Amino acid sequence: MGKIFYLMGKSSSGKDTMFKKLIEDKALGLKTIVGYTTRPMREGERDGVEYFFVDEEKMLSLEAEGKVIERRSYNTVHGIWSYFTVDDGQVNLDSDDKYLLIGTLESYEKVRNYYGKEYLIPLYISVDDGLRLQRALDRERQQDNPKYAEMCRRFLADEADFSKENIDRCEITVSYENVDLESCYKLICDRICE
């Protein structure tokens, strides 16, 4: 039976860095499930690696075909950006494959409902809010065109999205504190290899 390890955390918790590190570790044998988004590609991102970058027309076409498992749309300071998961043949849970997917708590819940609770293993990364805010600011400063207003919107939205009530509703009982990347990485690897 296959398993989907679902990596999530508030913005700037280090989940993207952790995702890349886990995928690069060939000993873990993880396959990625690449999500879709209508937002613009960031510097250093590649289509089909971090996300499939599509326009709204393609997203609506996939929805009309009944392939969209879950979708989240955010009214950003740059317009509406959607993120979504598609049943596009990337997953075969009849195999013994281990998959890694990255997303939000809301998307985790919908993917869990779609595939079944027995197939999903949450990997919730947590970080002190002050450290998280500093990381977000440092990352945004590295962009050619920093989007500070959007950074702040995401930071505040995460407080509601990852509320204790929502975490409890999703039955997430373990979190991995990411103050030190290597220590956090080892704990997550141990969970994947159980």
Secondary structure as GFF3:
##gff-version 3
##sequence-region A 1 194
A	DSSP	beta_strand	3	9	.	.	.	ID=ss1
A	DSSP	alpha_helix	15	24	.	.	.	ID=ss2
A	DSSP	three_ten_helix	26	28	.	.	.	ID=ss3
A	DSSP	beta_strand	30	32	.	.	.	ID=ss4
A	DSSP	beta_strand	35	37	.	.	.	ID=ss5
A	DSSP	beta_strand	51	53	.	.	.	ID=ss6
A	DSSP	alpha_helix	56	64	.	.	.	ID=ss7
A	DSSP	beta_strand	68	76	.	.	.	ID=ss8
A	DSSP	beta_strand	79	86	.	.	.	ID=ss9
A	DSSP	beta_strand	98	103	.	.	.	ID=ss10
A	DSSP	alpha_helix	105	115	.	.	.	ID=ss11
A	DSSP	three_ten_helix	117	119	.	.	.	ID=ss12
A	DSSP	beta_strand	120	126	.	.	.	ID=ss13
A	DSSP	alpha_helix	129	141	.	.	.	ID=ss14
A	DSSP	alpha_helix	148	161	.	.	.	ID=ss15
A	DSSP	alpha_helix	164	169	.	.	.	ID=ss16
A	DSSP	beta_strand	175	177	.	.	.	ID=ss17
A	DSSP	alpha_helix	181	192	.	.	.	ID=ss18
###
